[in-house]
Amino acid sequence: MRDLIRKMTPQFLLERYRKSKKNQRNKELEANRVAGDVITLESLVKDIKACGVVEGDTVLVHSSLSKIGFVEGGPKTVVDALIKAVGEKGNLLMPTSPNSGLQLEYIKALQVFDVANDKSKLGAISEYFRNLPNSLRSAHPTEPVSCLGPDANFFTSTHFGEMTPYTAQSPFYKVSEKGGKILYLGVTLDNAGTNLHTLEDAIKDFKFPVYTKESFEIEVKFPNGDLRSMRTYVHNPEQSAKRKCDGLIPLFIDKGVLLEKSIGKARTLVVDAKSMLNVMIEEYKTNGVTMYTPKGK
């Protein structure tokens, strides 16, 4: 429904609404600061560990900084807390797409995807994380993911060249493969449902037309300056408008793959990535459950 409304609303009205909402949220955060209601590194680490994150974990994080509250030190503090929670042997991943809108509109206007320099449009936390010196970014033009940790190359190196961005060679699938966790920190499946798409890429002849019939050839500029071409499909906007991602939350809770927690002031969904994918595949095959039909056929 949100995608449909966004599609039907003129861009200038969307921008005006987003700006108004952001200004209101900034006022609320400033009021928190003045009142001394400040989120610290120590409190964030405590909350993250209370979500079940332990040293050595692989964790994919979707986030909204403003939903956490007034964070002392901003995005750096949130990232530092996450890194501290997973430890030196853990892997931290964040989607860092340079596109926050419809993939079709983005890809039609794209000439070159610059892996090293194209900014993440998925929030201040993801952009700070992308710029860390040891953070590696995958080279898929529509859904790149940045990773920090001993297995960063494993998670990011095979994303380039995939015709769709959620295949078994993608960081999203590999988080499931490695038994990782997903944190939806201040966001929900409706606005951060990338891992839900791993179902669509895992099922041959998926029953809904989730991708465009046309593929697009894109130049990708690698950090070393090399230019390489690849083709990719993008989401079909008509099908995307039918998403009801949050409708899957009750199922995931019932199956024991999703818990609701809090980090700072942010409602946080904690997901077992492997179990979520297994549940999606089983429910699709037996009951026709998808993000478009969360209650089944």
PEBELGI-V236727 format. One record per pair of residues at least 4 apart in sequence whose C-alpha atoms are under 8 Angstrom apart, sorted by the first residue. I is the first residue (numbers start at 0). GAP is how many residues later the second one is. If there is no record, write none. Layout:
BEGIN
I;GAP  I;GAP
END
This chain:
BEGIN
0;4  0;240  0;241  0;242  0;243  1;4  1;239  2;4  2;237  2;238  2;239  2;240  3;4  3;237  3;238  4;4  5;8  8;4  8;5  9;4  10;4  11;4  12;4  13;4  14;4  15;4  16;4  17;4  18;4  19;4  20;4  21;4  22;4  23;4  24;4  24;41  25;4  25;40  26;4  27;4  28;4  28;37  28;40  28;41  29;4  29;40  30;4  31;4  31;5  31;6  31;37  31;38  32;4  32;5  32;37  36;33  37;31  37;32  37;33  37;34  38;4  38;5  38;29  38;30  38;31  38;32  38;33  38;225  39;4  39;31  39;32  39;37  40;4  40;31  40;36  40;37  40;39  40;40  41;4  41;39  42;4  42;221  43;4  43;34  43;37  43;219  43;220  44;4  44;36  44;37  44;39  44;40  45;4  46;4  46;215  46;216  46;217  47;4  47;5  47;33  47;34  47;37  47;215  48;4  48;5  48;36  50;210  50;211  50;219  52;4  52;6  52;32  52;33  52;128  53;31  53;32  54;30  54;31  54;32  54;33  54;34  54;35  55;30  55;31  55;32  55;33  55;34  55;35  56;29  56;32  56;33  56;34  56;123  56;124  57;28  57;32  57;33  57;34  57;35  57;117  57;120  57;121  57;122  57;123  58;27  58;31  58;32  58;33  58;34  58;116  58;121  58;122  58;123  58;124  59;32  59;33  59;34  59;35  59;115  59;120  59;121  59;122  59;123  60;31  60;32  60;33  60;34  60;121  60;122  60;123  60;124  61;32  61;33  61;120  61;121  61;122  61;123  61;125  61;130  62;59  62;60  62;62  62;63  62;120  62;121  62;122  62;123  62;124  63;4  63;59  63;60  63;61  63;121  63;122  63;123  64;4  64;9  64;10  64;58  64;59  64;60  64;121  65;4  66;119  66;198  66;199  67;117  67;118  67;195  67;196  67;197  67;198  68;195  68;196  68;197  69;4  70;4  70;6  70;7  71;5  72;4  73;4  74;4  74;49  74;50  74;53  75;4  75;49  75;52  76;4  77;4  77;47  78;4  78;46  78;50  79;4  80;4  81;4  81;10  82;4  82;5  82;9  83;4  85;4  85;5  85;6  87;61  87;62  88;60  88;61  89;59  89;60  90;56  90;57  90;58  90;59  90;60  90;61  91;55  91;56  91;57  92;52  92;53  92;54  92;55  93;32  93;35  93;51  93;52  93;53  94;27  94;31  94;48  94;49  94;50  94;51  95;23  95;24  95;25  95;26  95;30  95;31  95;34  95;47  95;48  95;49  95;50  96;22  96;23  96;24  96;25  96;44  96;45  96;46  96;47  96;48  97;20  97;21  97;22  97;23  97;24  97;44  97;45  98;4  98;7  98;21  98;22  98;23  98;43  99;21  99;22  100;4  100;5  101;4  101;133  101;135  102;4  102;39  102;131  102;132  103;4  103;130  103;131  103;132  103;133  104;4  105;4  106;35  106;109  106;127  109;108  110;107  110;108  111;106  111;107  111;108  111;109  112;5  112;28  112;105  112;106  112;107  112;108  113;4  113;106  113;107  113;108  113;109  114;22  114;23  114;24  114;105  114;106  114;107  114;108  115;21  115;106  115;107  118;8  119;6  119;7  119;10  120;6  121;4  121;5  122;4  123;4  124;4  125;4  126;4  127;4  128;6  128;17  129;5  129;6  129;7  129;16  130;4  133;14  134;11  134;12  134;13  134;14  134;17  135;10  135;11  135;12  135;16  135;17  135;20  136;7  136;8  136;9  136;10  136;19  137;6  137;7  137;8  137;17  137;18  137;19  137;20  137;21  137;22  137;33  138;5  138;17  138;18  138;20  138;21  138;81  138;83  139;4  139;19  139;20  139;21  139;22  139;25  140;77  140;79  141;23  141;92  142;22  143;15  144;11  144;26  145;10  146;5  146;8  146;9  147;4  150;4  151;4  152;4  153;4  154;15  154;16  154;19  154;20  155;14  155;15  157;11  157;12  158;6  158;10  158;11  158;12  159;70  160;69  160;70  160;71  161;5  161;7  161;68  161;69  161;70  162;52  162;68  162;69  162;70  163;37  163;68  163;69  163;70  164;5  164;67  165;4  165;5  165;6  165;7  165;28  165;29  165;31  165;32  165;35  166;5  166;6  166;31  166;34  166;35  167;5  167;6  167;30  167;33  167;34  168;4  168;5  169;4  170;4  171;4  171;22  171;23  171;26  172;4  172;22  172;25  173;4  174;4  174;5  174;6  174;98  174;99  175;4  175;5  175;96  175;97  175;98  175;99  175;101  176;97  177;96  178;93  178;94  178;95  179;92  179;93  179;94  180;89  180;90  180;91  180;92  181;87  181;88  181;89  181;90  181;91  182;85  182;86  182;87  182;88  183;4  183;5  183;8  183;84  183;85  183;86  184;78  184;81  184;82  184;83  184;84  185;80  185;81  185;82  186;4  186;5  186;80  186;81  187;4  187;5  187;58  187;81  188;4  188;56  188;57  189;53  189;54  189;55  189;56  192;4  192;52  193;4  194;4  195;4  195;81  195;95  196;4  197;4  197;79  198;4  198;78  198;81  198;82  199;6  199;10  200;5  202;78  207;31  208;27  208;30  209;25  209;26  209;29  209;30  210;22  210;23  210;24  210;25  211;21  211;22  211;23  211;24  212;20  213;19  214;16  214;17  214;18  214;19  215;15  215;16  215;17  216;12  216;13  216;14  216;15  217;11  217;12  217;13  217;14  218;8  218;9  218;10  218;11  219;7  219;8  219;9  219;10  220;4  220;5  220;6  220;7  221;4  221;5  221;6  234;4  234;5  235;4  236;4  237;4  238;4  241;50  242;48  242;49  243;4  243;47  243;48  243;49  243;50  244;4  244;46  244;47  244;49  246;44  246;47  246;48  247;4  247;43  247;46  247;47  248;4  248;9  249;4  250;4  251;4  251;5  251;6  251;24  251;27  252;4  252;5  252;6  254;24  256;14  256;15  256;16  256;18  256;19  257;11  257;12  257;13  257;14  258;10  258;11  258;12  259;7  259;8  259;9  259;10  260;6  260;7  260;8  260;9  261;4  261;5  261;6  262;4  262;5  270;5  271;4  272;4  273;4  274;4  275;4  276;4  277;4  278;4  279;4  279;9  279;10  280;4  281;4  282;4  282;5  282;6  283;4  283;5  283;6  283;12  284;4  286;9  286;10  287;5  287;8  287;9  288;4  288;5  288;6  288;7  288;8  289;4  289;6  292;4
END
